[in-house]
Amino acid sequence: GLVSFLLLNGSSFGKKQMIGKTIQRINILRPDLIQFIQNNGQELEGYKYRLPTGQYMNITLDEMMDIHLFNPLEVYPNKIKGVSPVQAVAIQMSTDVATQNWDWKFFENGATPSGVFTTQQDVSADALERFKTDWRNKYSGVKNSHKTAVLPFGVDYKTITPSQAELDFVNKRRFTKEEIFTIFGIPEALFDKNTNLATAKVAEKNYMKFTILPLARKLETAIN
C-alpha cells in the first residue's frame, strides 16, 4: 500500500498505532483525503484526515509517518508533498489520451469503407438496397469470411487501402503500454514473449536493483 500510493501520488501517509513508545502497527491512509495544518509561516503543525462519514480526524506530527518522492517544483517550507512518476508525465499522458479519443471517434464515425461498388447501369433505390442487404448477409462478418463473392454483371468492386494513420492506430496503443513500463521503471523484456532466458535474467536483476531496491530503502529509512 505504501509503495502503490508513493508511485501513484508521490506521497504515502501512515498513522502510527502506538502503545507507549512502541509502534504496534501503521495504518495506511489515502493521500487524497489528507489535509495539512500549517501556521502563518507555512510550518507544518499537523494533519486532518477525512473519514467515510465526512468528519475529520486530527493527527499530530508524532502520530504520522509520511514518505515523499522528490518534488522539484516546491521548496521548504512549502514542500509537503512529493511528485509521482505518473504526475511527472501527466501532460504526455493527456496528449496520448486525446490522440486515442480522436482515433476512436474516427473509427466510431465509420472511418474509411473497406471498398466500393461501381456500375455504369442505372440502378433503382430498391434494387440498390436489396443488393447491399444481400451482400451483408452473404459476405460480411466473421462467419462469412473467405467466401467467394459473385457480382452481378456490370458491377465492379474496388478495395480501399487504409491510410498510414489508420494502420498506426494499433501501434499507438502499443506505445502507450511501453510508456507505462517506462513510468514505473519496469523493463519491457520481462513482458516480451520473444525474450530469451539470459535477457530476462538481466532485466529482472536491473528491475530489482534500480526500481525495487531504491523504494525499499526509502521505506526502510522512513520507518526507522
Solvent accessible surface area in square Angstrom, and as a share of the most:
residue,aa,sasa,rsa
1,G,63,0.61
2,L,24,0.12
3,V,54,0.31
4,S,60,0.38
5,F,56,0.23
6,L,0,0.00
7,L,35,0.17
8,L,103,0.51
9,N,31,0.16
10,G,0,0.00
11,S,0,0.00
12,S,0,0.00
13,F,0,0.00
14,G,0,0.00
15,K,43,0.18
16,K,46,0.20
17,Q,87,0.39
18,M,84,0.37
19,I,124,0.63
20,G,71,0.69
21,K,194,0.82
22,T,80,0.46
23,I,74,0.37
24,Q,97,0.43
25,R,139,0.51
26,I,45,0.23
27,N,46,0.24
28,I,79,0.40
29,L,12,0.06
30,R,118,0.43
31,P,4,0.03
32,D,88,0.46
33,L,22,0.11
34,I,16,0.08
35,Q,87,0.39
36,F,47,0.20
37,I,59,0.30
38,Q,61,0.27
39,N,57,0.29
40,N,157,0.81
41,G,49,0.48
42,Q,77,0.34
43,E,78,0.35
44,L,42,0.21
45,E,95,0.43
46,G,3,0.03
47,Y,6,0.02
48,K,75,0.32
49,Y,26,0.10
50,R,102,0.37
51,L,56,0.28
52,P,141,0.89
53,T,109,0.63
54,G,42,0.41
55,Q,124,0.55
56,Y,96,0.37
57,M,60,0.27
58,N,104,0.53
59,I,3,0.02
60,T,76,0.44
61,L,84,0.42
62,D,118,0.61
63,E,57,0.26
64,M,9,0.04
65,M,13,0.06
66,D,50,0.26
67,I,7,0.04
68,H,50,0.22
69,L,28,0.14
70,F,146,0.61
71,N,13,0.06
72,P,86,0.54
73,L,150,0.75
74,E,65,0.29
75,V,110,0.63
76,Y,167,0.63
77,P,43,0.27
78,N,71,0.36
79,K,79,0.34
80,I,35,0.18
81,K,63,0.27
82,G,6,0.06
83,V,31,0.18
84,S,2,0.01
85,P,37,0.23
86,V,36,0.21
87,Q,83,0.37
88,A,77,0.59
89,V,43,0.25
90,A,51,0.40
91,I,147,0.75
92,Q,83,0.37
93,M,66,0.30
94,S,65,0.42
95,T,76,0.44
96,D,22,0.11
97,V,81,0.46
98,A,62,0.48
99,T,50,0.29
100,Q,45,0.20
101,N,85,0.43
102,W,159,0.56
103,D,6,0.03
104,W,150,0.53
105,K,115,0.49
106,F,63,0.26
107,F,79,0.33
108,E,100,0.45
109,N,124,0.63
110,G,53,0.51
111,A,36,0.28
112,T,54,0.31
113,P,78,0.49
114,S,87,0.56
115,G,15,0.14
116,V,59,0.34
117,F,68,0.28
118,T,70,0.40
119,T,52,0.30
120,Q,182,0.81
121,Q,108,0.48
122,D,152,0.79
123,V,76,0.44
124,S,69,0.45
125,A,84,0.65
126,D,98,0.51
127,A,32,0.25
128,L,87,0.43
129,E,90,0.41
130,R,159,0.58
131,F,47,0.20
132,K,85,0.36
133,T,56,0.32
134,D,62,0.32
135,W,50,0.17
136,R,126,0.46
137,N,101,0.52
138,K,100,0.42
139,Y,52,0.20
140,S,44,0.28
141,G,56,0.54
142,V,138,0.79
143,K,173,0.74
144,N,9,0.05
145,S,58,0.38
146,H,190,0.85
147,K,115,0.49
148,T,118,0.68
149,A,44,0.34
150,V,119,0.68
151,L,57,0.28
152,P,66,0.41
153,F,198,0.83
154,G,46,0.45
155,V,28,0.16
156,D,94,0.49
157,Y,87,0.33
158,K,135,0.57
159,T,95,0.55
160,I,53,0.27
161,T,110,0.64
162,P,65,0.41
163,S,56,0.36
164,Q,124,0.55
165,A,59,0.46
166,E,28,0.12
167,L,100,0.50
168,D,42,0.22
169,F,39,0.16
170,V,93,0.53
171,N,70,0.36
172,K,68,0.29
173,R,137,0.50
174,R,119,0.43
175,F,101,0.42
176,T,33,0.19
177,K,97,0.41
178,E,59,0.26
179,E,25,0.11
180,I,80,0.40
181,F,26,0.11
182,T,107,0.62
183,I,21,0.10
184,F,48,0.20
185,G,34,0.32
186,I,41,0.21
187,P,34,0.21
188,E,75,0.34
189,A,25,0.19
190,L,64,0.32
191,F,132,0.55
192,D,66,0.34
193,K,190,0.81
194,N,124,0.64
195,T,36,0.21
196,N,93,0.48
197,L,129,0.64
198,A,70,0.54
199,T,63,0.36
200,A,30,0.23
201,K,119,0.50
202,V,90,0.52
203,A,8,0.06
204,E,96,0.43
205,K,143,0.61
206,N,61,0.31
207,Y,51,0.20
208,M,103,0.46
209,K,110,0.47
210,F,130,0.54
211,T,24,0.14
212,I,63,0.32
213,L,70,0.35
214,P,67,0.42
215,L,21,0.10
216,A,47,0.36
217,R,147,0.53
218,K,72,0.31
219,L,28,0.14
220,E,102,0.46
221,T,102,0.60
222,A,37,0.28
223,I,90,0.46
224,N,146,0.75
